Amino acid sequence: MGKAKLKEFQFECQRCGNCCNTIEGYTFLELAELFELSQKLKKSLKTLLEEYIEFREEPLKLKGKEYRFKFFTTKQKNGACVFLQSQKCSIYEFRPFQCRQFPFCNEILNNEKILKEIRKSCHGFGKGKKFTAEEIQQRLTLDNQFRLKVFKNSDFLNSLEIEKLINNIRSKIGKEGLTIDDLALQSIQTEILLKILDFYSQKFLNQELL
């Protein structure tokens, strides 16, 4: 699997929507973006998490140690981003950084095979501004900085120890001789997360956290 050379190329998004429904992977949102999206769409965080955004957790290995990686990502509907409507991005003007950054991310530009495949589906290559190797590297640096924010978000979410609180609830209910199903616990977890996010929202928007 060859490493792509960072040579100059032309690119300008054509709003074709192909990257929204043909490219595998997650569209990450760092926490400040989640709050900004709530404001722009004039929708509550609860509505966002119910209809548009997923809160996920996946194991991630770093230097031989397993890490609990928590993150927010756009939901998918029929294999496409939930914000894709009539083959157009319905939030294009305030779409997440990862979407605005495309295709300037390391997974694409540092992998010759992936870059070749994306060139076939994306209509933006060969159009618009010509980016020099130096400009491309600058964009990749921004990509790395964004990913660092996502990882810091995960550290913050881990620090809340929501799972520990949920386990305590399950234990206390069990001591009363009662049971509670996983769906109900998941609903409680979501409500706790929403209250915490509401509490911290303005601090994230003001860049006072992370």
Secondary structure, DSSP 4 states (H G I P E B T S, - for coil): -PPPP---EEE------HHHHSS-S--EE-HHHHHHHHHHHT--HHHHHHHTEEEEEEEEEETTEEEEEEEEEE-EETTEETTEETTEETTGGG--HHHHHTT-SHHHHT-HHHHHHHHHH-S-BTSSEEEPHHHHHHHHHHHHHHHHHHHHHHHHHHHT-HHHHHHHHHHHHHHTT----HHHHHHHHHHHHHHHHHHHHHHHHTT---
